[in-house]
Amino acid sequence: MRIAILGGSFDPIHLGHLQIAKTALKKLAIDEVWFMPTFSTPLKQGQQASFADRCFMIKRAIYGYRRMKVCTLEQQLGGTSYTIDTVKRLKKQYPMHEFCWLIGMDQAIRFPDWKGSEELKQEIDFYVFSRCSEEIEVPNDFHKVAMELYDVSSQEIRQGKKLYMLPKSVRMYIGKKGLYIEGMVQNVMSEKRYRHSVSVARLCVELAKAHHLDEHTAYLMGLVHDVCKELPYESAAVEMKYYYPQLQQEARAIWHGYIGAHYIRTHYAIYDKHIGQAVFHHVKGRNRTDYDRILFVADKLDPSRGYDSSKEIVVCRKDLKIGYELVKKQQEEYLEKERKG
């Protein structure tokens, strides 16, 4: 068989990658496309998702495509992933197959920087995928394949942009695992708000551990609880009118909890009911589940707020319900004092 290798970090895989694979199967004389996730990429900073997570996302993305497969050879090689080493091992391990390599325009431009690039051109055929309208300079002996490329990058997705360019199954996996969530959250808020969110997330984890609850769930809800806090008033008003008209009369300071719960579900694909409910009620507080209580008290007792909340945190570690009632009472007293001026 003639196999086309599509290498990359796939951190994460998106529709642009699938588009290249589909076009290769349609236009080139090949039998299959093998996705080759790098174990460690030499010309990039370290991957954010683990090798196992990246492989699992690829498997989800190509499910149902019988001529697409995942090859984990670079994990077997270990260390930094150099294409020249991968190609030589492929030929040795699969002598019955003929291989070619698929790359994008950006990779073609940087090809001279690849280890053993001149030798590599003698070892295997390269096909460069570029936009139909683009004129690019590529190394000699490379084959150009013109196509309508999707305007998307894995980096944009890690920042929370263009998430619609993810296969649905991949998007749901990212949401469930909380992959890339730090970058996504940081991209929609100020640095001060992000530091607060990280601090709240850490306190949520601390309290979850003390009360034998899921620490991953606690971390996620702490990190995303203020994701809509800095949404402009006009945008927030539109969101409230459309999704929560019955709650429009509540104070504006409360809105971000309601909108945030909707946002993390529709944008980040975080469907965990504990997280959604805790975010929805975190401003006013809800004494229904331990996750509700944890997020409420962690938000109010966040050490980064600048006042000493250590005594209240100790109480919450020992007895969450008593701690919740204590913090709730303190908040009500504070609000009453503010109203009286």
VOMARSE-730654 format. One line per 4 residues: number of its first residue (from 1); their letters; for each residue x negated, y negated, z of C-alpha. Coordinates in steps of 0.5 Angstrom, whole numbers, plus 500, padded with zeros to 3 digits. Layout:
N
NUM	A	X/Y/Z  ...
END
This chain:
341
1	MRIA	500/500/500  498/493/499  499/489/506  499/481/507
5	ILGG	496/479/513  499/473/516  495/471/522  496/465/527
9	SFDP	497/464/535  505/464/534  505/460/540  511/461/538
13	IHLG	513/464/532  518/459/528  522/459/522  516/456/518
17	HLQI	512/463/519  518/467/517  519/463/511  512/464/509
21	AKTA	513/472/510  519/472/506  516/468/500  510/472/500
25	LKKL	514/479/499  518/475/494  513/472/490  507/477/491
29	AIDE	505/484/489  505/486/496  509/492/500  509/489/507
33	VWFM	507/483/511  504/484/518  504/479/523  497/478/526
37	PTFS	497/474/533  490/472/535  488/474/542  484/468/543
41	TPLK	483/462/537  476/459/536  479/453/533  484/451/538
45	QGQQ	485/450/545  488/456/549  495/459/548  500/457/553
49	ASFA	504/464/552  501/470/554  499/475/548  505/480/550
53	DRCF	510/474/550  507/472/543  508/479/541  515/480/544
57	MIKR	517/473/540  515/476/534  518/482/534  525/479/536
61	AIYG	524/474/530  522/480/525  528/485/528  532/487/522
65	YRRM	526/486/516  524/493/515  518/490/511  515/486/516
69	KVCT	511/488/522  507/486/528  499/488/528  496/488/535
73	LEQQ	489/489/532  486/483/535  488/485/542  484/491/541
77	LGGT	478/487/539  478/483/545  475/476/546  475/471/541
81	SYTI	479/472/534  475/471/528  478/473/522  471/476/519
85	DTVK	471/481/524  479/483/524  478/484/516  472/489/517
89	RLKK	476/493/522  482/493/518  479/496/512  475/501/517
93	QYPM	482/503/521  486/503/515  482/505/509  488/507/505
97	HEFC	491/500/505  489/494/501  489/487/504  490/480/503
101	WLIG	491/474/507  496/469/508  494/462/510  497/455/510
105	MDQA	495/448/508  492/446/514  488/453/515  485/452/508
109	IRFP	482/445/509  479/448/515  476/454/512  469/452/511
113	DWKG	469/452/519  471/459/519  466/464/522  462/468/516
117	SEEL	467/464/511  463/465/505  462/473/506  470/473/508
121	KQEI	472/470/501  468/476/498  472/481/503  479/479/502
125	DFYV	484/475/497  487/469/500  493/466/499  495/459/500
129	FSRC	502/456/502  503/449/500  509/444/499  511/444/491
133	SEEI	509/437/491  502/437/494  496/437/491  490/440/495
137	EVPN	483/442/495  482/449/497  476/453/496  474/457/490
141	DFHK	478/464/489  484/462/493  490/463/490  496/457/491
145	VAME	503/459/492  508/453/492  514/453/496  519/449/500
149	LYDV	515/449/507  519/447/513  517/441/516  515/444/523
153	SSQE	510/446/528  509/450/534  506/444/537  512/440/536
157	IRQG	516/446/539  512/446/545  514/439/546  521/441/546
161	KKLY	522/438/539  526/441/533  528/447/537  533/449/532
165	MLPK	527/451/528  527/457/532  530/464/531  536/464/536
169	SVRM	533/471/539  526/467/540  530/461/543  533/465/548
173	YIGK	527/469/550  523/462/551  529/460/555  530/466/560
177	KGLY	522/466/561  521/458/562  516/458/556  513/452/555
181	IEGM	518/448/560  513/444/563  511/440/556  518/440/554
185	VQNV	520/437/561  514/432/561  516/430/554  523/427/556
189	MSEK	521/423/562  516/418/565  509/421/568  512/419/575
193	RYRH	519/422/574  515/428/572  510/428/578  517/428/582
197	SVSV	520/434/578  513/438/579  513/437/586  520/439/587
201	ARLC	519/445/583  513/447/588  518/446/594  523/450/591
205	VELA	519/456/590  516/455/597  523/455/600  525/461/595
209	KAHH	519/465/598  521/464/605  528/466/604  527/472/599
213	LDEH	530/469/593  527/469/586  521/464/585  522/464/578
217	TAYL	529/461/578  527/456/584  521/454/580  525/452/573
221	MGLV	531/449/577  526/444/580  522/443/574  529/441/570
225	HDVC	533/438/575  532/431/573  531/432/565  536/427/564
229	KELP	535/422/569  532/417/565  537/417/559  539/410/557
233	YESA	546/408/560  549/408/553  547/415/551  549/418/558
237	AVEM	556/414/557  557/418/551  555/424/554  560/424/560
241	KYYY	566/421/555  565/427/551  563/433/556  565/431/562
245	PQLQ	571/425/562  574/427/568  568/425/572  566/419/568
249	QEAR	569/415/574  563/418/579  557/413/580  552/413/575
253	AIWH	547/415/579  550/422/579  551/423/572  544/426/570
257	GYIG	546/432/574  552/433/570  549/432/563  542/435/565
261	AHYI	546/442/567  549/441/560  542/439/556  538/445/559
265	RTHY	543/450/557  544/447/550  537/445/549  533/449/552
269	AIYD	537/455/552  537/456/560  543/460/561  542/462/568
273	KHIG	548/460/572  544/459/579  540/454/575  546/451/571
277	QAVF	550/450/578  544/448/582  542/442/577  550/440/576
281	HHVK	551/439/584  544/437/586  545/430/587  551/430/592
285	GRNR	549/437/594  553/444/594  554/448/600  555/455/596
289	TDYD	549/459/594  542/459/597  540/456/590  544/450/591
293	RILF	542/449/598  534/449/596  535/444/590  539/439/594
297	VADK	534/439/600  528/440/596  530/434/592  531/430/598
301	LDPS	525/432/602  520/432/596  513/430/599  511/426/593
305	RGYD	517/421/595  512/418/600  516/419/607  514/424/612
309	SSKE	519/430/611  515/436/614  520/437/620  526/438/616
313	IVVC	522/442/611  520/447/617  527/447/619  529/449/612
317	RKDL	524/454/612  527/458/618  534/457/616  537/454/610
321	KIGY	544/453/612  542/449/618  537/445/614  542/443/608
325	ELVK	547/441/613  541/437/617  539/433/610  546/432/608
329	KQQE	548/429/614  541/424/613  543/423/606  550/421/608
333	EYLE	548/416/614  543/413/609  548/412/604  553/409/609
337	KERK	547/404/612  546/402/604  553/400/604  554/396/610
341	G	547/392/607
END
